Amino acid sequence: MAAPSLLNWRRVSSFTGPVPRARHGHRAVAIRELMIIFGGGNEGIADELHVYNTVTNQWFLPAVRGDIPPGCAAHGFVCDGTRILVFGGMVEYGRYSNELYELQASRWLWKKVKPYPPSSGLPPCPRLGHSFSLYGNKCYLFGGLANESEDSNNNVPRYLNDFYELELQHGSGVVGWSIPVTKGIVPSPRESHTAVIYCRRDSGSPKMYVFGGMCGARLDDLWQLDLETMSWSKPETKGTVPLPRSLHTASVIGNKMYIFGGWVPHKGENIETSPHDCEWRCTSSFSYLNLDTAEWTTLVSDSQEDKKNSRPRPRAGHCAVAIGTRLYFWSGRDGYKKALNSQVCCKDLWYLDTEKPPAPSQVQLIKATTNSFHVKWDEVPTVEGYLLQLNTDLPYQAVSSDSSATPNMQGVRMDPHRQGSNSIIPNSISDTMNSAKSEHTAMKGTSLKNKPEPKASTDSNATLHSSLATNASNHNSCVVDMLRKNEGPHTSANIGVLSSCLDLRTVIPETSVSSTVSNAQTMVTQQTIKTESSSTNGAVVKDETSLTTFSTKSEVDETCALPATKISRVEAHAAVMPFSKETPSNPMTTMKAGERQWCDVGIFKNNTALVSQFYLLPKGKQSISKIGNADVPDYSLLKKQDLVPGTGYRFRVAAINGCGIGPFSKISEFKTCIPGFPGAPSAVRISKNVEGIHLSWEPPTSPSGNILEYSAYLAIRTAQIQDNPSQLVFMRIYCGLKTSCIVTAGQLANAHIDYTSRPAIVFRISAKNEKGYGPATQVRWLQVSTELKKLKKERGKFRNLLLNFHHFPRVMATYKKNNGFS
């Protein structure tokens, strides 16, 4: 974790949509990138459900329906998948609740649920300020504040330390309350405390940690409950314990419990001599407890002043949500002294990255041309950008373009919250999740051959004032990745891979499934084809015939191979086609792995990049982007070099957040193309018919001459795939001039089901011109499980039932009219 002085708080300064009114006593949970807020009070108790999309920076009010609960404050609020449970809270001044509501966020549907009472004892009484924590299929309720008086205007407070367990049903609904028998000394009664649940990786025993709260005086004690043995204990801690407090927040990220804000004693008061009479104030102090070592660490002390407004001002009754390794804080009340009652609700939204981001996935190839790559990698949540680097065995050459082509963006802060966003309010959680994604959603493919990664310095704790790289290139340049096959009869063969190149010179015939697979692995880059109508607000809806397509780059000439790379092959019974003579004569200089210099391609806001150039290293520098306490270099001052045809390049990428640059991904290797070969077929479609399935495609957009034939291949089951699922073996199922073919049920019965992302059957299709075969388009035909099919069928029946019920009066009126009834 960064030192306290280097904490990089970010205030979200611009957003869209209906912003909730400021409040305190509200609660929030996270569903993926969504922060969902309910309740709270400020001149009346709020009853709306607000959602903030941390990717699109958009607030919206979902159209909820069903048994909508009344507004409440200081309630219990937990999230289990896409359902949210609300328990208790203050529904009006002096009147508290013990009702339980469930929200199915996938449909924004509220339902009031009635759990069975405990087999012995009474159910929980109405309360506020309790803790309500989820672990597995159970919620744990502890403490709170009850009103002893039946008259809501005559509040007689009673602090609680009772403990309940609520068992949940899978997916929806609850079973009932129970009162576990606990061991050890029970924590003292309290309200407005926090409780989190944490389970160490090396221990299967989850533990609940209760900290602070209020029982007439603020508390600073820490309690631990082992949820397996139901034993209470008070762990010994190291470090500086945070001041006594209530109305604070506690959030777990990794093995740390982060404590922020709350009411604490006023400076100069001796809380030991006069705990009930001293004055209290809000704080912005920030600490964490390492739950493995039981050691407190102070990140922002209570005495640190903030004259630059560089972090959230003091507050209590706010909400905090962890999304990935990022903490979001919103609203709360700010009062200096409780006795003065000068409390103002904050309306600001802040976030803080608590760790450097993890390494992204390997860089994947979408498209290659003679002088450019279109690449992507899997998104990393809550990052501000990505640093993409490459190196090559080619000696660096002279600058090929004016360095002024890249605008000077040094000092521009990358703020993910200034993106454009769709103002349409999503109808469901799935709509919301996809509203920020592009039309072609990237999915993880099979892994690329890994090589040892040279060490590179990635130390950085600086504030990121980064420039976004602008890689201009002709995006319409043709794809000429090359793929060749054996022209003669075949009996057995393999898929040989070189630097992510797919070699189909020898392909398994339909009558044989024996093969040898090279030690290298096939790399694929996928793009989901949208098959839904435009009424889904950007949600990518996939049925059992949804497709995922991607292009794979193939190797054509052994002389284009990267140095020290071997290809494992099985010789076919017929002679292999001679190698192409179109190999460029660019010299290559082999460098030792430790001597390879990584050059920056640039910093990118999104997880895709069009790479046609890279920045040359200044003389004597091993890496451009050594970010310590300095900003990323001004790329406009650096020289650039173009990519060269027929050349291998290695790529790696690292994510960037407020803590700096994270570790780099594993290395990927791609080759630029040699001109003259056809591009990959496009617009692949799959439909079912009586014989099996109908597979069709469109000709390449860049045929580079006349297309002589197409070949289609099916990934099949073999012993090699069972040992290494990432190495697919293909059987040719079609060769001809038509842009479609039938895949029979018998062929499909031998298909391999690929589980690298979601279960799918894999096809490849390539085109051939006078020079030979070009790159293959790979298609993943998603397979829906039997259980999911049944669920969809039942859901369809239910929807039809609702539809028929809705239209029943009109249908009956029409029937009576048409049949002469009065």
Secondary structure, 3 states (H helix, E strand, C coil): CCCHHHCCEEECCCCECCCCCCCECCEEEEECCEEEEECCECCCECCCEEEEECCCCEEECCCCEECCCCCCECCEEEEECCEEEEEEEEEECCEEEEEEEEEECCCCEEEEECCECCCCCCCCCCEECCEEEEECCEEEEEEEEEECCCCCCCCCEEEEEEEEEEEECCCCCEEEEECCCCECCCCCCCECCEEEEECCCCCCCCEEEEEEEECCCEEEEEEEEECCCCEEECCCCECCCCCCEECCEEEEECCEEEEECCEEECCCCCCCCCCCCCCEEEECCEEEEECCCCEEEEEECCCCCCCCCCCCCCEECCEEEEECCEEEEECCEEECCCCCCCEEECCCEEEEECCCCCCCCCCEEEEECCCCEEEECCCCCCCCEEEEEEECCCCCCCCCCCHHHCCCCCCCCCCHHHCCCCCCCCCCHHHHHHCCCCCCCEECCCCCCCCCCCCCCCCCCCCCCCCCCCCCCCCCCCCCCCCCCCCCCCCCECCEEECCEEECCCCECCCCCCECCCCCCCCCCEEECCCCCHHHCCCCCCCCCCEEEEEEECCCCHHHCCCCCCCCCCCCCCCCCCCCCCCCCCCCCCCCHHHCCEEEEEEECCCEEEECEEECCCCCCCECCCCCCCCCCCHHHCCEEECCCCCEEEEEEEEEECCEEEEECCCEEEECCCCCCCCCCEEEEEEECCCEEEEEEECCCCCCCCCCEEEEEEEECCHHHHHCCCCCCEEEEEEECCCEEEEEHHHHHCECEECCCCCEEEEEEEEEECCEECCEEEEEEECCCHHHHHHHHHHHHHHHHHHHHHHHHHHHHHHHHHCCCC
